[in-house]
Amino acid sequence: MSGGFTADQGVIEETASILRSGADSLESSGRTPPAPDAGELTGVMGSVMSKLVNAAGELSTGTSAAADAVAEGGRTYAEADDAAKQSLPQVE
């Protein structure tokens, strides 16, 4: 065994925060802009833009879920680490 591993709670929280910020940025752009004047392709361009906005919404949802999972994983890790510390005999 290599000597264990650690997880810095600050890094975990920062990672969750970065993911949440990214999700919020994607979500804030959630309205489809008007279709550009593209002549015969105006309808197609509007459809493409709508699909891109919908995809960004899905990405936002997934990123938000990832942020929640990272934060929950950090809490679980901290609780397990604390429980392990509490179970060790006290050395004086």
C-alpha positions as CSV (number, residue, x, y, z in Angstrom):
1,M,0.0,0.0,0.0
2,S,1.4,3.4,-0.9
3,G,0.6,5.3,2.3
4,G,-3.0,6.4,1.8
5,F,-4.6,9.3,0.1
6,T,-6.0,12.6,1.1
7,A,-8.7,14.9,-0.3
8,D,-8.4,18.6,0.5
9,Q,-11.9,19.8,1.4
10,G,-11.0,23.3,0.1
11,V,-10.2,21.9,-3.3
12,I,-13.4,19.8,-3.3
13,E,-15.5,22.9,-2.5
14,E,-13.7,25.0,-5.1
15,T,-14.3,22.3,-7.7
16,A,-18.0,22.2,-6.9
17,S,-18.1,26.0,-7.0
18,I,-16.4,26.1,-10.4
19,L,-18.9,23.6,-11.8
20,R,-21.9,25.6,-10.3
21,S,-20.5,28.8,-11.8
22,G,-20.2,27.1,-15.2
23,A,-23.8,25.8,-15.0
24,D,-25.1,29.2,-14.0
25,S,-23.3,30.8,-17.0
26,L,-24.8,28.3,-19.4
27,E,-28.2,28.7,-17.8
28,S,-28.1,32.5,-18.1
29,S,-27.8,32.1,-21.9
30,G,-30.9,30.0,-22.1
31,R,-33.0,32.1,-24.4
32,T,-32.8,31.5,-28.1
33,P,-31.8,34.7,-29.9
34,P,-33.8,35.7,-32.9
35,A,-32.9,34.0,-36.2
36,P,-30.4,36.0,-38.2
37,D,-31.3,37.3,-41.6
38,A,-29.7,34.5,-43.6
39,G,-31.9,34.6,-46.7
40,E,-33.1,31.2,-47.7
41,L,-31.4,29.7,-44.7
42,T,-33.0,31.9,-42.0
43,G,-35.3,29.1,-40.9
44,V,-32.6,26.6,-40.8
45,M,-30.3,28.9,-38.8
46,G,-33.0,29.6,-36.3
47,S,-33.5,25.9,-35.8
48,V,-29.8,25.3,-35.4
49,M,-29.6,28.2,-32.8
50,S,-32.6,26.8,-30.9
51,K,-30.9,23.3,-30.8
52,L,-27.7,24.8,-29.5
53,V,-29.5,26.7,-26.7
54,N,-31.3,23.4,-25.8
55,A,-28.0,21.6,-25.7
56,A,-26.5,24.3,-23.5
57,G,-29.5,23.8,-21.1
58,E,-28.8,20.1,-21.0
59,L,-25.1,20.7,-20.4
60,S,-26.1,23.1,-17.6
61,T,-28.3,20.5,-16.0
62,G,-25.5,17.9,-16.1
63,T,-22.9,20.3,-14.8
64,S,-25.1,21.3,-11.9
65,A,-25.6,17.7,-11.1
66,A,-21.9,17.1,-11.2
67,A,-21.4,20.0,-8.8
68,D,-23.9,18.5,-6.4
69,A,-22.2,15.1,-6.6
70,V,-18.7,16.6,-6.0
71,A,-20.0,18.6,-3.0
72,E,-21.8,15.5,-1.6
73,G,-18.7,13.3,-2.2
74,G,-16.7,15.9,-0.2
75,R,-19.1,15.9,2.7
76,T,-19.2,12.1,2.7
77,Y,-15.4,11.9,2.6
78,A,-15.1,14.4,5.5
79,E,-17.7,12.5,7.6
80,A,-16.0,9.2,7.0
81,D,-12.6,10.7,7.8
82,D,-13.9,12.2,11.0
83,A,-15.5,8.9,12.0
84,A,-12.3,7.1,11.4
85,K,-10.4,9.6,13.5
86,Q,-12.9,9.2,16.3
87,S,-12.6,5.4,16.3
88,L,-8.8,5.4,16.8
89,P,-7.6,5.0,20.3
90,Q,-6.4,8.3,22.0
91,V,-2.6,8.3,22.5
92,E,-1.3,10.5,25.2
